[in-house]
Amino acid sequence: MTFTTFNQNSLKTTTSVSWGEKEREHNRFQSWIEELNDPKKKDHQKTTSIAMKLQSGKKLSNSELDHLRRNCPELYNAARRSMAERAAYERKLRNCRSKEEVRRLHSTSTMSAAAGGVTSVRNGDSGGGETASIRISALNAEHRDFIHTKQYKDMPETQKQIEKEKRARRFIRLA
């Protein structure tokens, strides 16, 4: 079989490719397509994609959680713990009264999550460090989301500013 190709040096080059080479190329392509269509590979790819999303601190959809529950129970449990901790952190953020308090809460929460990972690794849980990393990423993502809210932007910088404002309001009422 003869194929005509074009290159820079000449206008036309004729190459001869044997049927054996063409068949091997076709077989490699077929095996690649079969590998892509393999449901086990697709599940693994989807699980890996979800794990990367979780690792980056993003929230998972219900279908992604369901996929983890069916295919990777350990990661599903880590995701659930991360979601619960993130929700609790969000509630605590909403109750903060100053930016200083938000920073302090973020610092103690991330240190607590990191310490939990170190403790679980010391106790023999091999995935403890990864779980701590997932939890810290979720806390950092929630923190980033919160500092862009109007509530955060309207907060006074420190607790002292809150006390000054209270005294000023009392003074106005008394006057």
SEVEXFI-764988 format. One record per residue: x, y, z of N, C-alpha, C in turn; residue in three letters. Coordinates in steps of 0.2 Angstrom, whole numbers, padded with zeros to 4 digits, always signed. Atoms other than C-alpha are relative to their C-alpha. Layout:
N
XYZXYZXYZALA ...
REM end
This chain:
175
+0004-0006+0000+0000+0000+0000+0004+0006+0000MET -0004-0006+0000+0007+0017-0004-0004+0006+0002THR +0003-0006-0002+0003+0033+0004+0004+0006-0002PHE -0003-0006+0002+0007+0051-0002+0000+0005+0006THR +0000-0005-0005+0013+0063+0011+0004+0006-0003THR -0003-0006+0002+0019+0081+0010+0005+0002+0006PHE -0004-0002-0005+0034+0088+0019+0003+0007-0002ASN -0003-0006+0002+0044+0104+0019+0005+0000-0006GLN -0006+0000+0005+0059+0099+0008-0003-0002-0007ASN +0002+0002+0007+0049+0092-0007-0008+0001+0000SER +0007+0000+0001+0031+0094-0013-0003-0006+0002LEU +0004+0006+0000+0027+0076-0013+0005-0005+0002LYS -0004+0005-0001+0035+0061-0005-0005-0006+0001THR +0004+0006+0000+0028+0043-0008+0004-0005+0005THR -0002+0005-0005+0030+0031+0007-0004-0007-0001THR +0004+0006+0000+0026+0013+0007+0000-0003+0007SER +0001+0003-0007+0019+0005+0023-0003-0007-0001VAL +0003+0007+0001+0016-0013+0024-0006-0001+0004SER +0006+0002-0003+0000-0021+0029+0001-0002+0008TRP -0001+0002-0007+0008-0028+0045+0001+0006+0004GLY -0001-0007-0004+0013-0010+0051-0007+0003+0001GLU +0006-0004+0000-0004-0003+0047-0005-0004+0005LYS +0005+0004-0004-0013-0018+0056+0003+0001+0007GLU -0003-0002-0007-0001-0015+0072-0003+0006+0002ARG +0003-0007-0002-0006+0003+0072-0007+0000+0001GLU +0007+0001-0001-0024-0001+0070-0002-0004+0007HIS +0001+0004-0006-0023-0014+0084+0002+0005+0007ASN -0002-0004-0006-0014-0001+0096-0006+0005+0001ARG +0005-0005-0001-0028+0012+0092-0006-0004+0003PHE +0006+0004-0002-0042-0002+0095+0001-0001+0008GLN -0001+0001-0007-0034-0006+0112+0000+0006+0004SER +0001-0006-0004-0033+0012+0117-0007+0002+0001TRP +0007-0001+0000-0051+0014+0113-0004-0004+0005ILE +0003+0004-0004-0056-0001+0122+0002+0001+0008GLU -0002-0002-0006-0046+0005+0137-0004+0006+0003GLU +0004-0006-0002-0055+0021+0137-0007-0002+0002LEU +0007+0002-0001-0072+0012+0136-0001-0005+0006ASN +0000+0005-0005-0067+0000+0150-0004+0004+0006ASP +0004-0003-0005-0080+0004+0164+0004+0001+0007PRO -0004+0000-0006-0067+0000+0178+0005+0006-0001LYS -0005-0006+0001-0055+0013+0170-0004+0006+0001LYS +0004-0006-0001-0069+0026+0169-0002+0001+0007LYS +0001-0001-0007-0074+0023+0187+0006+0002+0004ASP -0006-0002-0003-0056+0025+0192+0002+0007-0001HIS -0001-0007+0002-0054+0041+0182-0005+0004+0004GLN +0005-0005-0004-0070+0048+0190+0002+0000+0007LYS -0002+0000-0007-0064+0043+0207+0006+0005+0001THR -0006-0004+0000-0047+0051+0204-0002+0008-0001THR +0002-0007+0002-0056+0067+0197-0003+0003+0007SER +0004-0002-0006-0067+0068+0213+0005+0001+0005ILE -0005-0001-0005-0052+0065+0224+0004+0006-0001ALA -0004-0006+0001-0043+0079+0216-0004+0007+0002MET +0004-0005-0002-0058+0090+0218-0001+0001+0008LYS +0001+0000-0007-0060+0086+0236+0007+0002+0003LEU -0007-0003-0003-0041+0089+0239+0001+0007-0001GLN +0000-0007+0001-0043+0106+0232-0004+0004+0004SER +0004-0003-0005-0056+0110+0245-0007+0002-0003GLY +0007-0001+0003-0071+0111+0233-0005-0004+0003LYS +0005+0004-0003-0088+0105+0238-0002-0005-0005LYS +0002+0005+0004-0094+0089+0231-0008+0000-0001LEU +0007+0001+0002-0111+0086+0222-0003-0006+0003SER +0003+0006-0002-0123+0073+0228+0002-0006-0004ASN -0002+0005+0004-0119+0062+0213+0007-0002+0001SER -0007+0002-0002-0100+0063+0217+0000-0004+0006GLU +0000+0004-0007-0103+0058+0235-0003-0007-0001LEU +0003+0006+0001-0114+0044+0229+0005-0005-0003ASP -0005+0004+0004-0100+0038+0217+0005-0002+0005HIS -0005+0002-0005-0088+0038+0232-0002-0005+0004LEU +0003+0005-0005-0100+0029+0243+0001-0007-0003ARG +0000+0007+0004-0101+0015+0230+0007-0003-0001ARG -0006+0003+0003-0083+0014+0224+0006+0001+0005ASN -0005-0001-0005-0072+0021+0238-0002+0002+0007CYS +0003-0001-0006-0079+0020+0255+0005+0004+0005PRO -0005-0004-0005-0063+0027+0264+0000+0007-0002GLU +0000-0007+0002-0063+0043+0253-0007+0003+0001LEU +0007-0002-0001-0082+0044+0255+0000+0002+0008TYR +0000-0002-0007-0079+0044+0274+0004+0007+0002ASN -0004-0006-0001-0066+0057+0273-0004+0006-0003ALA +0004-0006+0003-0077+0068+0262-0006+0002+0005ALA +0005-0002-0005-0091+0067+0275+0002+0003+0006ARG -0003-0004-0006-0080+0072+0289+0002+0007-0002ARG -0002-0007+0002-0073+0086+0279-0006+0005-0001SER +0006-0004+0000-0091+0092+0275-0003+0002+0006MET +0002-0001-0007-0096+0091+0293+0004+0005+0003ALA -0004-0005-0003-0081+0101+0299-0001+0006-0004GLU +0001-0006+0004-0083+0113+0285-0006+0004+0002ARG +0006-0003-0002-0101+0116+0290+0000+0003+0007ALA -0001-0002-0007-0097+0118+0308+0005+0007+0000ALA -0004-0006+0001-0083+0131+0303-0004+0005-0003TYR +0004-0005+0002-0095+0140+0293-0004+0004+0005GLU +0004-0003-0005-0107+0142+0307+0004+0004+0005ARG -0004-0004-0004-0093+0148+0318+0002+0007-0003LYS -0002-0006+0004-0087+0161+0305-0006+0005+0001LEU +0006-0004+0000-0105+0168+0305-0001+0003+0006ARG +0001-0003-0006-0104+0171+0323+0006+0004+0003ASN -0005-0004-0002-0088+0180+0323-0002+0007+0000CYS +0002-0007+0000-0089+0199+0327+0006+0004-0002ARG -0005-0004+0003-0072+0205+0321+0005-0004-0005SER -0005+0003+0005-0059+0201+0307+0005-0003+0004LYS -0005+0004-0004-0047+0197+0321-0002-0006+0003GLU +0003+0006-0002-0058+0184+0328-0001-0005-0006GLU +0000+0004+0006-0060+0177+0310+0007-0003-0001VAL -0007+0003+0000-0041+0175+0309+0002-0005+0005ARG -0001+0004-0006-0040+0168+0326-0003-0007-0001ARG +0004+0006+0001-0053+0155+0322+0003-0004-0006LEU -0003+0004+0006-0045+0150+0305+0006-0003+0002HIS -0007+0003-0002-0028+0148+0313-0001-0006+0005SER +0001+0006-0004-0035+0137+0327-0003-0006-0003THR +0003+0005+0003-0046+0127+0316+0005-0004-0005SER -0005+0003+0005-0032+0123+0303+0005-0004+0004THR -0005+0003-0004-0020+0119+0317-0003-0007+0003MET +0004+0006-0003-0033+0107+0325-0001-0005-0005SER +0001+0005+0006-0036+0098+0308+0007-0003-0001ALA -0007+0003+0001-0017+0096+0306+0002-0004+0005ALA -0001+0004-0006-0015+0090+0323-0003-0007+0000ALA +0004+0006+0001-0029+0077+0320+0004-0005-0005GLY -0004+0004+0005-0019+0071+0305+0006-0003+0003GLY -0006+0003-0003-0003+0069+0314-0002-0005+0006VAL +0002+0005-0005-0012+0060+0329-0002-0007-0004THR +0002+0006+0003-0020+0048+0317+0005-0004-0004SER -0006+0004+0003-0004+0044+0308+0004-0003+0005VAL -0004+0003-0005+0005+0041+0324-0004-0007+0003ARG +0004+0006-0003-0010+0029+0329+0000-0006-0006ASN +0000+0005+0005-0007+0019+0313-0005+0001-0006GLY +0005-0001+0006-0020+0026+0301+0004+0003-0005ASP -0005-0003+0006-0010+0028+0285-0004+0005-0004SER +0003-0005+0004-0023+0039+0277-0002+0007+0004GLY +0001-0005-0005-0023+0051+0292+0002+0007-0003GLY -0003-0006+0002-0012+0064+0284-0004+0002-0006GLY +0004-0002+0006-0022+0064+0268-0007+0003+0002GLU +0006-0002-0003-0038+0066+0278+0001+0007+0003THR -0002-0007-0003-0030+0081+0287+0001+0005-0006ALA -0001-0004+0005-0025+0088+0271-0007+0002-0004SER +0007-0002+0003-0043+0087+0264-0004+0004+0004ILE +0004-0005-0005-0050+0095+0280+0003+0007+0000ARG -0004-0007+0000-0037+0109+0279-0002+0004-0006ILE +0002-0003+0006-0041+0112+0261-0007+0003+0000SER +0007-0002-0001-0060+0113+0265+0000+0006+0004ALA +0000-0006-0004-0057+0125+0279+0003+0006-0003LEU -0003-0006+0004-0046+0136+0268-0005+0003-0005ASN +0005-0002+0005-0059+0136+0254-0006+0004+0003ALA +0006-0004-0003-0073+0141+0266+0002+0007+0003GLU -0002-0006-0003-0062+0154+0274+0001+0005-0006HIS -0001-0004+0006-0058+0161+0256-0007+0003-0002ARG +0007-0002+0002-0077+0161+0252-0002+0006+0005ASP +0003-0004-0005-0081+0170+0269+0003+0007-0001PHE -0004-0006+0000-0068+0184+0267-0003+0005-0006ILE +0003-0004+0006-0077+0190+0251-0007+0002+0001HIS +0007-0002-0001-0094+0192+0259+0000+0007+0003THR +0002-0007-0003-0102+0208+0264+0001+0000+0008LYS +0000+0000-0007-0103+0202+0282+0007+0001+0002GLN -0007+0000-0002-0084+0200+0283+0003+0007-0001TYR -0002-0007+0002-0081+0217+0274-0002+0005+0005LYS +0003-0005-0005-0092+0226+0286+0002-0001+0007ASP -0002+0001-0007-0084+0219+0302+0006+0005+0001MET -0006-0004-0002-0072+0230+0312+0006-0005+0001PRO -0006+0003+0000-0054+0225+0312+0001-0004+0007GLU -0002+0003-0007-0052+0221+0331-0006+0001+0005THR +0005+0000-0005-0062+0218+0346+0000+0007+0004GLN -0001-0007-0003-0056+0235+0353-0005+0005-0004LYS +0005-0005+0004-0066+0244+0339-0007-0002+0001GLN +0007+0002-0002-0082+0234+0344-0001+0004+0006ILE +0001-0003-0007-0080+0240+0362+0000+0008-0001GLU +0001-0007+0001-0077+0258+0356-0006+0002-0003LYS +0006-0002+0003-0092+0258+0345-0006-0001+0005GLU +0005+0001-0005-0102+0251+0360+0000+0006+0005LYS -0001-0006-0004-0096+0265+0371-0003+0006-0003ARG +0002-0006+0003-0100+0278+0358-0008+0000-0001ALA +0007+0001+0000-0118+0271+0356-0003+0002+0007ARG +0002-0002-0007-0120+0272+0375+0000+0007+0001ARG -0001-0007-0002-0114+0289+0376-0005+0004-0004PHE +0005-0004+0004-0126+0295+0362-0007-0001+0003ILE +0007+0001-0003-0141+0287+0371+0000+0004+0006ARG +0000-0004-0006-0136+0295+0387-0001+0008-0001LEU +0000-0007+0001-0134+0312+0379-0007+0003-0002ALA 
REM end
